[in-house]
Amino acid sequence: MPNLTITVDEDTLRRARIRAIERQESVNSYLAEVLRRYADVGSQAQVFAELAEIAGSLEAGRSGHRRTWTRDQLHRV
């Protein structure tokens, strides 16, 4: 696995290490997770766009009329 070197001031790193200890994690694992999420933003946007398209196509329903629900139907547990 490749290594990544970043530059950060000593005080920030000290506070990050303290927080990581409190959360029972490492600064390295936290930064790796943040970087994964950062890299995946584009693909997430594509997924949401596809879901919106599907939802829009389902809105009309089979009969061509928009499906509606009563308040009671929506709030059933």
C-alpha positions as CSV (number, residue, x, y, z in Angstrom):
1,M,0.0,0.0,0.0
2,P,1.4,3.4,-0.9
3,N,2.4,6.0,1.7
4,L,1.2,9.6,1.7
5,T,3.2,12.3,3.5
6,I,1.5,15.5,4.6
7,T,2.8,18.5,6.4
8,V,0.9,19.8,9.4
9,D,2.0,22.0,12.3
10,E,2.9,20.3,15.6
11,D,0.0,21.7,17.6
12,T,-2.6,20.4,15.1
13,L,-0.9,17.0,15.0
14,R,-0.8,16.8,18.8
15,R,-4.5,17.7,19.1
16,A,-5.4,15.1,16.4
17,R,-3.5,12.4,18.2
18,I,-5.3,13.2,21.4
19,R,-8.7,13.1,19.7
20,A,-7.7,9.8,18.0
21,I,-6.8,8.3,21.3
22,E,-10.2,9.4,22.7
23,R,-12.0,7.8,19.8
24,Q,-9.8,4.7,20.0
25,E,-8.5,5.1,16.4
26,S,-5.4,6.2,14.7
27,V,-4.8,9.5,12.9
28,N,-3.6,7.4,10.0
29,S,-6.8,5.3,9.8
30,Y,-9.0,8.4,10.1
31,L,-7.2,10.3,7.3
32,A,-7.3,7.2,5.1
33,E,-11.1,7.0,5.5
34,V,-11.5,10.7,4.8
35,L,-9.4,10.4,1.7
36,R,-11.5,7.4,0.5
37,R,-14.7,9.4,1.0
38,Y,-13.1,12.4,-0.8
39,A,-12.2,10.1,-3.8
40,D,-15.6,8.6,-4.0
41,V,-17.6,11.8,-4.2
42,G,-17.9,11.7,-8.0
43,S,-19.3,8.2,-8.0
44,Q,-21.8,9.0,-5.2
45,A,-23.0,11.9,-7.3
46,Q,-23.6,9.6,-10.2
47,V,-25.5,7.1,-8.0
48,F,-27.8,9.9,-6.7
49,A,-28.4,11.2,-10.2
50,E,-29.4,7.7,-11.3
51,L,-31.7,7.2,-8.3
52,A,-33.4,10.6,-9.0
53,E,-34.0,9.5,-12.6
54,I,-35.5,6.2,-11.5
55,A,-37.7,8.0,-8.9
56,G,-38.9,10.5,-11.5
57,S,-39.8,7.7,-13.9
58,L,-41.8,5.9,-11.2
59,E,-43.7,8.9,-10.2
60,A,-46.2,8.6,-12.9
61,G,-47.0,5.0,-12.2
62,R,-48.3,2.4,-14.6
63,S,-51.6,4.1,-15.3
64,G,-50.0,7.4,-16.1
65,H,-51.5,8.9,-13.0
66,R,-49.4,10.0,-10.1
67,R,-49.8,7.8,-7.0
68,T,-51.1,9.5,-3.9
69,W,-51.4,8.3,-0.4
70,T,-53.5,9.3,2.5
71,R,-51.9,10.7,5.7
72,D,-52.9,7.5,7.5
73,Q,-51.2,5.3,4.9
74,L,-48.0,7.4,5.2
75,H,-47.9,7.3,9.0
76,R,-48.5,3.6,9.6
77,V,-46.1,1.9,11.9
